[in-house]
Amino acid sequence: MRSRDRGAVALAAAGVLARVLLAILGWTESASERLELASPVDALARIREGHALWGMGQSPYGGSALHAPPLYLALVGPLVANAPAGLVASVPFIVADLVVAVAIHRVATASTRTSRARGSDAADASPTSPAWVVAMFLANPFSIASCAAASSAGFRAAALAVAVAGAVEGTPVVAGAGCAALAYLGDPTCAALTVPSLARAMAREGGFGEEGTGKKGKGKGRAGGGARSAFVHLCAWIVGWIVALVGVSQAVMSNARAAPMDWIRATYGFRLVAEDLSPNLGCFWYFFTEMFDNFRVFFLFAFDYFPVALCVPVVVRLGWDEPLFCVFVARLLCVVFSPYPTLGDASGYLALLPLFRAQLAGAGGLGYLVAAGYVASALLSPIMWRLWIVDRVANANFFFATTLAWMATQSALCVLCVERVVANSRLAKKKSE
């Protein structure tokens, strides 16, 4: 182990230990009640109600309580059925974070190896050590708090990290499994937006098809052939995994007499139409509470398709040279425009951010301002909530201002990252001419 990585290992171990201690000390119940950490999709009270109905042979999706997919209910429900939830209930969420750590370590290692093999400028930019990439995720307060709250955000982060790891290693079955799991866990838009970039990464980083990292003299046409082959294989595996997940889910729900459309509508339709308008870190709840009903459909369409409209130009401009960065942007945009975001969702895309240290060179002071925005928004949210709900000395606008600041901070991060990557890409091309 290199000396510079010892601090990273200690930091990562401290992050894992913090998760275990919070679970042992019984913080799961109180953390799961925080709207910054849990949402109507994965709140423990809803999971417990769904599990109780399922145990009685009734459909857990018959009412409006449960909005988690069947396999998530089957995994987590028995562990959190009895309150208070202890260490055993937190095990799947700790394991999910460890899966993220292993996956991004493999991604960082593969990216560093690829950069050195090509002898490009990226190799001279001192990319972040894989150990520090892992440490920054495991020690992220957002990911620790999300794990303590038993939030499903950790599973979505694990699905995305596994998809990226499978792509950079040229393994379509693993990348397809990660994409399918991400879609199954409630984010099909993000899964669809990442497919082209993952296919390109499979060809460029993983050497899938005709384009390999160690092969020289490949023209762009043959490289495109490798990307097309990777895209076809990836889509085939995604479809196969989704069919398998749906089949197993229906088998699990068979004793509860739940039709496929019951849990599909409750899980995915619920997010699409934003039925629950309880306050959260997103902007949906305030907009659609104040909005006239005859404008609801239009704004639902606008909010749901904003990630697509904003992500496609980034993929067109940077997808060929920076496919992993495009995956990061797609996930960030989907979280920004999610109807039920949490701090754990932010930690999912922030886990990928250290991978682009070389591409983001020059961010400087603006990066510190964005980081300060994340800290300020996360700290102000519980304060404004208490002033509004508990002390009753404020109104909904105070808390909504915090959600706007949270959305603006994430948007600023996206704009800053895209601007830096485009600028450094142009500079690299000028140097190579």
Buried (B, 14 or more C-beta within 10 A) or exposed (E): EEEEBEEBBEBBEEBBEBBBEBBEEEBBBEBBEBBBBBBBBBBBBBBBBBBBBBBEEBBBBBEEBBBBBBBBBBEBBBBBBEEEBBBEBBEBBBBBBBBBBBBBBBBBBBBBBBBEEEEBBBBEBEBBBBBBBBBBBBBBBBBBBBBBBBBBBBBBBBBBBBBBBBBBBBBBEBBBBBBBBBBBBBBBBBBBBBBBBBBBBBBBBBBBBBBBBEEEEEEEEBBBBBBBBBBEBBBEBBEBBBEEBBEEBBEBBEEBEBEEEBBBBBBBEBBEBBBBBEBBBBBBBBBBEEEEEEEBEEBBEEBBEBBBEBBBEBBEBBBBBBBBBBBBBBBBBBBBBBBBBBBBBBBBBBBBBBBBBBBBBEBEEBBEEBEEBBEBBBEBBBEBBBBBEEEEEBEBEBBBBBBBBBBEBBBBBBEBBBBBBBBBBEEBEEEEE
